[in-house]
C-alpha cells in the first residue's frame, strides 16, 4: 500500500513535469521569461529586451534567453523590414543555436528552440530574397521538429512548427524554393497544416501551455489568409483573437490585416484607428500603409496622407513601390494624369521587388494606364463593397472598352462581385467571358476567372466542370500571379481526385 506522503510527492512530480520548462534547469520558462514573452507578442519590444537582459544576468545558462532574443529580432525585422538591421542581426542566429546546442539537459524545448530559431530566420530571409538559405533553414527546422515529436510525442508545441511547415511547403508554387526543398525530400500539405494548427489553437487554452496561445493564433491566421486562402479566415481569426488582450498591437495588426484581406474594410479602419499606441510599442510603419489601403478601398482620397506617412517613416524594403502605385491611383481618380505618371516613375525607380505586391506594382506601371472606372470598381471590390462596385461597373459599356485587357477585366470584376453576392449563374457567365477574352494576356484576370469558376462548380458538386476549369487555369502560362494561381488550382484538384 502506497504511503500518503509518497503518493502526494508522485502527483507533485507529475504536475511539475508537464509545466512549460519547470524542471528543466537550463530551459527555465520562469515568470520573468513568461512576462518578456508576453511583451514580445504585444509588440512591446523594448520592455521585453530589458526583462531578457535581466534574466541573462541572473541566469546566464537559461537557454530560453537566446530563444527570446531571437523572437525580439524576428519581430524587429517583421515590423521594420530594414535591410541594415537584417544584415546586422542575422549573425546572431549561429551564436544562439550554439548556446542551445551546448545545453545537454534532456528537454522537449531543446530541439523545439533550435527548430523555432531556424524557422523564424527562414521566414525573414524569404522577405529579403535569400531563398536558398531560407530553404536550408526550413529543412533543419522540419528535421528538428520530427525528431522532437518522436522523443516527446506529448509535447504540443511541436505542432506549431509542423503545421507551419506543412502549410507553407504544401502551397509553394513551382520555382526555386520548391525545387530546392524537393531535393531534400521535404513536402507538405496545406490541409494537414491547417488542421494541425487549428487543433493546437483550440486546445492550448485548456492546457498548461496556454502562454503560447497568442503566437499560435498569429501563425494560424496567416496560414489561413495567405497560404490556405480559406473562406473561413476572417471568422476563425476573429474567434481566436477574442482571448487576446486589446493592449496587444499585434492583435490590432492581425485583425486589421485579415479584415482588409477578406473584405471587412470598415472593421479594418476602425481597428487601425483605435489601435494601442505610445512609446512602449515597437514602431510599425506598415500599419499606416495598411490604413492607406483600407481608406482607398472605399475611395477615400485622404488615403494619400497614410501612404506618405508610411513612405516617410519606413526604413524597410517592402511595399515602397506599391505605396507609390496607390498614390498614383489617387492622382488618376482625381483626374490628374500628369500626377499619375510622376508616381509611376517613382514606382520604377524606388524600392525593391522582394515582395509580391511590389512586383505587381512594377507590372502595373508597365501596362497601359488603368481605366478609371474599372480601377474604382476594383478598389471597391477589394474593400468588400460589392454592390457599390457593381454600380460603378453598370456605368460601363463593353463597347466603350477598346483594349482587350480592359474588356477582360470588366467581365472578371462582374464575375467576382456576383460571386461574392451569391449570384453564381451570373458569376459563371462573366468568368467564362473573361476566360474567352483574356487567355493570351499577361494580366491574371482570365486565369483567376477559371480558378474561381472551378470553385463554384466544386460547391455545386459539378466535378467534371470544376476539373475542366481548374485545368484551364493551370494551362494558362506567362501571366501575373501564375505560380500562386496554378498552385491553388492544383490544390483544389486534389480535393476532387
N, C-alpha and C positions, 0 to 999 in steps of 0.2 A: 504493500500500500504506500502510495506516494505521500511524503510529508507535506503539509500545507505550505511551509515556507519554501520548500524546493519547487513545488508546483507554481507558486507565485513568481519565483525567480525565472522559471522557464517561460512563463507568459510574458514577463518583462523583457526577456531576451528576444523573444519572437517579435514583440512590438517594436523594439529598437531596431531590429534588423530591417524592418520594412520602411523605416523613416528615411527620407532622402539624405543619404550621406552621414547618418548619425554615428554609426560605429566605425566608419572608415576614416582612420586617423588623418590621412593625407587628402581625403576628399570630404571636407567638413562643410556642409551646406548649413552653416550656423546662422543665427539671427542676423548678424552683420551682413553675411553674404546674401541672405534672402532679401534683406532691405535694399542692398545695392542692385540686385537682380530686378526687384520691383521698380526701382528708379529708372533702370535702363529701358524697361518696357512702358514707362510713362514719357520717355524721351527727356528725362532729367539727367543728362549725361554727366554734367559737372558734379552733381551730388553723388552720383554713382562712382565717379573717379575718386572722390575724397574717401568714401567708405572702403573702396577696394584698396586704396593706398594705406588706410588704417589697418585693414586686415593683413596686408602684406607685411607690415612691420610687426604686428602682433603674432602672426602665424605664417612665417615665410615659407613653410613647407606645405601649406594648404593648396592642393592642386586645383581647387575651384578658382583661385586667384587668376591664373593665366586664362582660364576659360572665360571668366567675367571680363577680363581685359580685352579679350577678343570680341566679345559681344559689343563692348563700347566702341572699338574700332569699326566693327561691322555697321553699327548704326550711325557713326560719324560719317562713313563713306556713303551709306544709303541716303542720308539726309542732305549731304553737301555735294556728293559726287565729284569731289575735287581730284584732279589728276595729280596734283602736287602732293596732296595728302595720301593718295593711293601709293605713289612711289615711295613716300616716306614711311608708311606704316606696314607695307607688305613684308618687310624683313622681320617683323615681329612674329610672324607665323612659326618659323622654324624654332625660334627661341622658346616659345610657349609649348610647342609639341615636345621638344627635348625635355622640358621640365616635367611634363606629364608622363612621358615615357620612362623617365628615371624613377617614377613612383612605382615601387614594387608591391604595394598593397593590393590585395585581391578585392576589386571593387567593380560593380557594374558601370560606374562613372568613368573608368579609365579609358576603355575603348570608345565609349559614348562621347567623351570630351574630345578625343582625337578625331572622331568622325565629324563632330559638330564644327570644329575649327576648320577642317578641310572643306566641309560643305559651305560654310559661310564665305570662305575665300573663293570658292568656285562661283558662287552666286555674284560676288562682287567683281571677280575677274571678267565674267561674261559681259558686265556693263562697260568694261574698258577694253573690250575686243581681244582679250587674252584667252582665246578659245581652247588652245591646246592644253595650257596649264589648268584651265577650268576642268577639262575632261579628265586629266590625271587626278585632280583632287576629288572629283565625283567617284572615280574608280576606287580611290583609297577610302573615302567615306563609306561607300557601299560595302567594301570588304570588311571594314571595322564593324559596321552595324550587323552584318550577317554573323560574324564571329561572336559578337556580343550577345546576339539573340540565341545562339547555341549555348553559350556559357551561362547566360542569365535569362532564360525564357520568360520568367515572370516580371522582368523589368520593363514597364510600359513605355518608357521614353524612347526605346529603340524604334517604336512605331512612327514617331515623328519624322526622323530622318529617312526611314524606309518608305514612308508614304510620299515624301517629297521626291526622293529619287525615282520611285516608280512612276509618279505622275509626270515629272519633267522629262524623263527618258522616254516614256510612252508617247509623249506628244512631240518629240523632236522631229522636225522635218528632215528630208533628205539633205545632207550637207556635211560639212567638215566635222562638226561635233558628233553627229550620229555615226559617221563612218569610223571616227576615232574610237568611240565607245564600243562600237560593234567589234572592232579588232580585239578589244579586251574581253569580249564575251558578255557585255553588260546590256541588258534590255530592260524595258519597263512596260507598264500597262497603266493607262490613265485611270480606268475604272477601279483597278485594285488600289492604286494610290489614294484615290478619293475615299474609298471605303475604309481603308486603314486610318486615315486622318479623321474621318467623321466619327468613327468608333472611339478614337482617342479623345477627341474634343468632348464627346458626350460622357465619357467615363471619368475623366480627370477630376471634376468637382466632387465626386463621391470617394476619392482616394486621397492618400497622404501626399500624392504628387500634384495636388491642386495648385501650388505656387507656379507651376509651369503652364498653367491653363492659357494665359494671355499669349504666350509665344506660339502655342499650338494653333490658337484661333488666327493669329497673324498669318501663319503659313497656309493654313487651311483656306482662308479667304482668298489668298492669291492663287492657290491651286484651282479653286472653283471658278474664279473670274478669268484668269489669264491663261490657264493651262487646259482645264476641262471645258471652258466656255459653257458652264452649267446654267440652265434656266433658273435654277434654284439659288444661285449665288447670292442675290440680294436678301432673300428670305432667310437663308442659312446664316449669313454673316450677321444680319440684324439680330437674329435669335441668340447667337452665341456671344455677341458683344454686350448684351444686356447685363451680364455679370461683371463686366469690366468698368472700373471707376471712370466717371466723367472727367476726372483730373488727368487722365491719360491723353496726351497729344497724339499718341499712336492710335488710340481709339478713334479720334476725330479724323485722322488721316484715312484709316481703313474704311470708316463709314462713308466718308465723302468720296473716296476713290471708287468703292463698289457702287454707290448711288449714281455717280457720274457715268460709270460703265454700263449700268443697267437701266438708264432712262428715268431715274428718280432725281431729276435735276434740282427741283425746289428743295428737296431734303439735303442735297449736297451743298447748296448755297447757304442754307440755314446752319448746317453743321460747321461749315468753314467760318461763317460769320461769328459763331458762338464758341469757337474752339478755345481751349485754355491758352493763356499767353503769359509772358513775363520772362525775366532774365534766367529763371531756373530751367527753362526749356531750351532744348537744342534748336538753333536756327534751322529753318526748314523752308527755303525759298520755293520749293516745288509747290507748296500749298497755295502760293499766290498764282502760280501758273494754273493750278487746278481750278481756282476760283475764276480765273480768266476764261477757261474753257467752259465752265458752268454758266457764267454770265452771257457769253457769246452764244451758247446753245439756245438761249431764249431771246436772242437778237438784241441784247442789251449792250450797246456800243461802249458803255463805260468799262467794259471788259479790258479796254486798252490800258487803263491805269494799272491793272493787276499784271498784265504781261510786261509792262515797262518796269514795274517794281521787281518782278522776277528777274528780268534781264540785268537790272541794276545790282541786285544782291547776290545773284547766282555766281558761284565760283566753280561750278561743275561743268561737265562735258555734255550733258544730255538736255534735250528739249529746247536748245537755243534756236536752232533752225525752225522748229515747229512754232515757237513763240513769235518769231518774225513773220512766219507764214500767216498766223492768225491776225497779227497786226495789219498785214497786207489785205486780208479779207475784210477787216473793218473799214479800210480805205475804199475797197471796192464796193461794199454795201453802201457806203456814204457817197458814192458816185465819183470818187477821186482816183482815176486810172493812173495818173502820174504817181500818186502816193503808193498805190499797189506795186507799181514797177520798182519803186525805190526799195520797198521792203523785200520784194522778190530778189533783188540784187543782194540784199543782206543775207537772205537765206543761203544764197550760193557762196558767199564769202565768209560767213561766220559759223562757228560751231564745228561739230563733228558728226559722223554718221555711224556711231556705235549703236544707237537706239533706233528701233523700227520706226518710230514717229518722225525722227529726223531724216531717215532715209526716204520716207514717204513725202516729207516736205520738199526734198530735192526733186523728187519725181513730179510733184505738183507744179513747181515753178518751171520745170522743163516742158510742161504740157501747155496747150493753149489756155488763155485766160479763162477762168471759170465763168459760166453763165450765172449771172447774179441771182436769178430766181431759183435755179437749181441749187445754188450754194445755200440760200436761205432755207430751202426745203431740207437739205442735208443737215444743217445745224439744228433745226427744229426737231428732226427725227432723232438725232443723237441725244437731245435733251429729253426725249420721251413725249414730245408734244405732237403726237401722231395726227390728230385731227387738224391742227394748225398747219402742219406740213402738207397734208393733202389739200388744204385750202390754197396754199401757195401753188401747188402743182396744178390745181384746177384752172389757174390763170394762164397756163402754158399750153400752147398748141403744138402738137408734134410737128406740124408742117413748118412752124417757125424756127425749128431747130435744124440748122444746116449741117452741123457736124455729126457724124455717126456716133462719136463718143458721147455727145450730149443727148442724142436720142436713146442710146443705151442706158445712160444714167437716168434719164427721165422714167423709163419703164422699170428700172431697178428700184428707184425711190418709190414709185407707186406700189411695186410689189412688197417692199419692206414695210411700208406704212400699213397696207392692207393686211399683211401677215400679222403684225403686232396687234391690230384691231380685231383679229379673229375672222377676217373675211378671206377664207382660204381659197375659194374659187377665183376671186379677183386677183389674189396674190399669185397663184399659179399662172394665170393668164399673162400677167405682166412680167413675171420672171421669165416665162418662155420667150416673150418678145425681146427681152433684154439679152437672152442667150442667142437668139437668132441674129440680132443686130451686132452683138459685140464679140463674137467668137475669136476674131483675129486681132482684137485690140490689146494694147498693153495695160489698159485700165482693168481693174479687178471686177467690174460690175457683172459681166457675163458669168464668170466662174463662180462668183459668190451667189448669183441668182440660181445657178444649177445646184449649188450646195444647199441653199435654203429650200429650194423646191423639193429636193430629196428628203429633207427633214419633214416637210409637210406630208409627203407621200408615206413616209415611215409611220407618222402618227395616225394616218388613215389606214394603216396596215396594207397599203398597196405596195408590197415589197418589190415587185418587178419594176415598177416605175421609179421607186426610190433608188434601186440599184442603178438603173439607167441614168438617173440624174447625178448620182454621186460619181459614176464613171465619166460622165460628161465633164464634171468639174475637174476630175483628176487628169483627163486627157487634154485639157486646155493648158498650153505652155506659154512661157515668156511674158506673163502678166504680173502686175503688182500683187504682193502677198501670195505668190504662187505656192511657196512651201507651206505656209500655215493653212491655206485653203485645202491643199491636197492632203495634208496631214489630218485635218478634221474630217474630210470626206472618207479617207481610209479608215479612220476610227469608227465612223458611222457605219461603214460597210461591215465591219467586224461584228457590230451589234445585230446585223441581219443574218449573216452567214453562220 
